[in-house]
Amino acid sequence: SLLMYRVVWRNFVYRTTIKKQRDEMELRVRERTADLALANEELKAEIAERIAAEAKMVYLSMHDSLTGLYNRTFFEEQMRKLDEEGTVNVGLIMCDVDGLKLLNDTMGHDKGDSLLINTAELIKNSFSPTDIVARVGGDEFAILMPNATQEMLEDAYHRLQENAELISHSINGFPLSLSIGFALRTDTNTSLNDLYIEADNNMYREKLYRSRSARSTIVQTLMKALEA
C-alpha cells in the first residue's frame, strides 16, 4: 500500500508539474501574442502617420499654405508641361489685389490674410476645374486656361470684376478691387513664359490706369474703419 501511495503521489506531482508548465507556457504565448498585436497596431499607426505626413508634404509642395490654391512652383511646372505638349491656344490671366499693403499696414496682416483668402475663393469659383488657378505672389494670382479663346478670356475678365464687386461688402467692409491683365497664345512660337510676361504687363498697365480711383476708395474705407 505504501508503494501504491508513492506511485499515486508521483503521478499526481508529475501531472501537477506538467499542468503548471503548460499553464505557464500558455500564459507566455498569450502575453507574447498580445505584445505582437500591440506592436502590430503601433506599426500600423506609424505607417499611417508617415503616409499622412508624406501626403501633406506632397500637398504643400504644390499648394499655397494660406489660400489652398496651387503655388507658383506648380504653376510654372504646368506652363512647362503645356509648352512640351505643344498646346497651341492657351490663355493666361493675371490678377493683383489692389491696396493689400495699405490694408496690412493700417488694419494688420490678419485682415490682409482674410482678404487674400476671400479673393482666392472668388477666383477659384470663377473658373472651371480644368483651369489652373494659383497664387504666384504676395498679392498676385494667375490662371492658366488651356484651349482658350479671346472671347473666353474677355468673359473671364468681366466675370472676375463682377464677382469682386458682389463680395466687396461681405469681407469686413473692405472694397475688393482687382487689377486684371490677360494674354492669349495662338501659336507655339510664343513661349508661355513670354505669355506670362505679356499678361503681367497688361495687368500692371490696368493697375496704373485705375490706381488713383481704387486707392482713393480704399483710403476712404480705411479712414472710416479707423474712425469706428
C-alpha positions as CSV (number, residue, x, y, z in Angstrom):
1,S,0.0,0.0,0.0
2,L,2.9,2.3,0.7
3,L,4.3,1.6,-2.7
4,M,1.0,2.3,-4.3
5,Y,0.7,5.5,-2.4
6,R,4.2,6.6,-3.6
7,V,3.2,5.8,-7.2
8,V,0.0,7.7,-6.9
9,W,1.8,10.6,-5.4
10,R,4.5,10.7,-8.1
11,N,1.8,10.6,-10.7
12,F,0.0,13.5,-9.0
13,V,3.2,15.5,-8.7
14,Y,4.0,14.7,-12.4
15,R,0.6,15.8,-13.6
16,T,0.6,18.9,-11.5
17,T,4.0,19.9,-12.7
18,I,3.0,19.2,-16.4
19,K,-0.2,21.3,-15.9
20,K,1.8,24.1,-14.3
21,Q,4.3,24.1,-17.1
22,R,1.5,24.0,-19.7
23,D,-0.3,26.9,-18.0
24,E,2.8,28.9,-17.8
25,M,3.6,28.3,-21.5
26,E,0.0,29.2,-22.5
27,L,0.3,32.4,-20.4
28,R,3.6,33.3,-22.1
29,V,2.1,32.6,-25.5
30,R,-0.9,34.8,-24.7
31,E,1.4,37.6,-23.4
32,R,3.6,37.3,-26.5
33,T,0.6,37.3,-28.8
34,A,-0.7,40.4,-27.0
35,D,2.8,42.0,-27.3
36,L,2.9,41.2,-31.0
37,A,-0.6,42.5,-31.6
38,L,0.2,45.8,-29.8
39,A,3.5,46.1,-31.8
40,N,1.5,45.4,-35.0
41,E,-1.0,48.2,-34.1
42,E,1.8,50.6,-33.3
43,L,3.5,49.7,-36.6
44,K,0.2,50.3,-38.5
45,A,-0.3,53.7,-36.7
46,E,3.3,54.7,-37.5
47,I,2.9,53.7,-41.2
48,A,-0.4,55.6,-41.4
49,E,1.3,58.6,-39.7
50,R,4.1,58.5,-42.2
51,I,1.7,58.2,-45.2
52,A,-0.2,61.2,-43.9
53,A,3.0,63.2,-43.4
54,E,4.2,62.3,-46.9
55,A,0.8,63.2,-48.4
56,K,0.9,66.6,-46.5
57,M,4.4,67.3,-47.8
58,V,3.3,66.5,-51.4
59,Y,0.3,68.8,-50.9
60,L,2.3,71.6,-49.5
61,S,4.9,71.3,-52.3
62,M,2.1,72.1,-54.8
63,H,-0.2,74.4,-52.9
64,D,-0.1,77.8,-51.2
65,S,-0.5,77.3,-47.4
66,L,-2.7,80.3,-46.8
67,T,-5.2,80.1,-49.6
68,G,-5.1,76.4,-50.6
69,L,-4.6,77.3,-54.3
70,Y,-1.8,76.0,-56.3
71,N,1.6,77.7,-55.7
72,R,4.0,79.3,-58.1
73,T,6.2,76.2,-58.4
74,F,3.3,74.1,-59.6
75,F,2.0,76.8,-61.9
76,E,5.4,77.1,-63.6
77,E,5.5,73.3,-63.9
78,Q,2.2,73.3,-65.7
79,M,3.4,76.0,-68.1
80,R,6.4,73.9,-68.9
81,K,4.2,70.9,-69.4
82,L,1.8,72.7,-71.8
83,D,4.9,74.0,-73.7
84,E,6.3,70.5,-74.0
85,E,2.9,69.1,-75.2
86,G,2.7,71.9,-77.8
87,T,-0.7,73.1,-76.7
88,V,-1.5,76.0,-79.1
89,N,-4.4,78.0,-77.7
90,V,-3.5,78.9,-74.1
91,G,-4.9,81.8,-72.1
92,L,-3.2,83.4,-69.1
93,I,-4.8,85.8,-66.7
94,M,-3.0,87.8,-64.0
95,C,-4.8,89.3,-61.1
96,D,-3.4,91.7,-58.5
97,V,-5.3,92.7,-55.3
98,D,-5.3,96.5,-55.1
99,G,-4.4,98.1,-51.7
100,L,-3.3,95.0,-49.9
101,K,-0.2,96.7,-48.4
102,L,-2.4,99.6,-47.3
103,L,-4.7,97.2,-45.5
104,N,-1.9,95.3,-43.9
105,D,-0.2,98.5,-42.7
106,T,-3.4,100.0,-41.4
107,M,-5.5,97.2,-40.1
108,G,-3.0,94.4,-39.6
109,H,-1.9,91.3,-41.5
110,D,-4.8,89.2,-40.2
111,K,-7.2,91.5,-42.2
112,G,-4.9,91.2,-45.2
113,D,-4.8,87.4,-45.0
114,S,-8.6,87.4,-44.7
115,L,-8.9,89.4,-47.9
116,L,-6.5,87.1,-49.7
117,I,-8.4,84.0,-48.7
118,N,-11.7,85.5,-49.8
119,T,-10.1,86.7,-53.1
120,A,-8.7,83.2,-53.7
121,E,-12.1,81.6,-53.2
122,L,-13.7,84.1,-55.5
123,I,-11.1,83.5,-58.3
124,K,-11.3,79.7,-57.9
125,N,-15.1,79.7,-58.1
126,S,-14.9,81.9,-61.3
127,F,-13.2,79.2,-63.3
128,S,-13.7,75.6,-64.3
129,P,-11.8,72.7,-62.6
130,T,-9.8,72.3,-65.8
131,D,-8.3,75.7,-65.4
132,I,-5.2,76.1,-63.2
133,V,-5.6,78.8,-60.6
134,A,-2.6,79.7,-58.4
135,R,-1.3,82.3,-56.0
136,V,2.0,83.3,-57.6
137,G,3.0,86.2,-55.3
138,G,2.0,88.0,-52.1
139,D,-1.0,89.8,-53.8
140,E,-0.9,88.2,-57.2
141,F,-2.9,85.3,-58.7
142,A,-2.6,83.7,-62.1
143,I,-4.9,81.4,-64.1
144,L,-3.9,79.1,-67.0
145,M,-6.7,78.3,-69.4
146,P,-5.8,75.6,-71.9
147,N,-7.8,75.6,-75.2
148,A,-9.0,79.2,-74.5
149,T,-10.3,81.8,-76.9
150,Q,-10.2,85.6,-76.8
151,E,-13.9,85.6,-76.0
152,M,-13.4,83.2,-73.1
153,L,-10.6,85.5,-71.7
154,E,-12.8,88.6,-72.0
155,D,-15.7,86.8,-70.4
156,A,-13.4,85.7,-67.5
157,Y,-12.2,89.3,-67.1
158,H,-15.7,90.7,-66.7
159,R,-16.8,87.7,-64.5
160,L,-14.0,88.4,-62.1
161,Q,-14.7,92.1,-61.9
162,E,-18.4,91.5,-61.3
163,N,-17.8,88.8,-58.7
164,A,-15.3,91.1,-56.9
165,E,-18.0,93.8,-56.7
166,L,-20.5,91.3,-55.4
167,I,-18.4,90.2,-52.4
168,S,-16.9,93.5,-51.6
169,H,-19.5,94.2,-48.9
170,S,-19.1,90.8,-47.2
171,I,-15.4,91.0,-46.4
172,N,-15.1,93.2,-43.4
173,G,-16.3,96.2,-45.4
174,F,-13.1,96.4,-47.3
175,P,-13.7,97.0,-51.1
176,L,-12.1,94.2,-53.1
177,S,-10.5,95.8,-56.2
178,L,-8.7,93.6,-58.7
179,S,-6.3,94.8,-61.4
180,I,-6.5,92.2,-64.2
181,G,-4.5,91.5,-67.3
182,F,-4.7,88.7,-69.8
183,A,-3.0,87.4,-72.9
184,L,-3.7,84.6,-75.4
185,R,-1.2,82.3,-77.2
186,T,-2.4,81.3,-80.7
187,D,0.9,79.6,-81.9
188,T,3.7,77.8,-80.2
189,N,6.3,80.3,-81.4
190,T,5.3,82.2,-78.2
191,S,6.5,80.5,-75.0
192,L,4.2,80.5,-72.0
193,N,6.9,82.4,-70.1
194,D,6.6,85.2,-72.7
195,L,2.8,84.9,-72.4
196,Y,3.1,85.3,-68.6
197,I,5.1,88.5,-69.0
198,E,2.6,89.9,-71.5
199,A,-0.3,89.2,-69.2
200,D,1.6,90.6,-66.3
201,N,2.4,93.8,-68.2
202,N,-1.3,94.2,-69.2
203,M,-2.3,93.7,-65.6
204,Y,0.2,96.4,-64.5
205,R,-1.0,98.7,-67.2
206,E,-4.6,98.4,-65.9
207,K,-3.3,98.9,-62.3
208,L,-1.7,102.2,-63.3
209,Y,-4.8,103.3,-65.1
210,R,-7.2,102.6,-62.2
211,S,-4.8,103.1,-59.3
212,R,-5.9,106.7,-58.4
213,S,-9.6,105.9,-58.1
214,A,-9.1,102.5,-56.5
215,R,-6.6,103.9,-54.0
216,S,-8.9,106.8,-53.1
217,T,-11.8,104.4,-52.4
218,I,-9.6,102.1,-50.3
219,V,-8.2,105.0,-48.3
220,Q,-11.7,106.4,-47.6
221,T,-12.8,102.9,-46.4
222,L,-9.8,102.5,-44.1
223,M,-10.3,106.0,-42.7
224,K,-13.9,105.2,-41.8
225,A,-12.8,101.9,-40.3
226,L,-10.1,103.6,-38.2
227,E,-12.6,106.2,-37.0
228,A,-15.0,103.4,-36.0
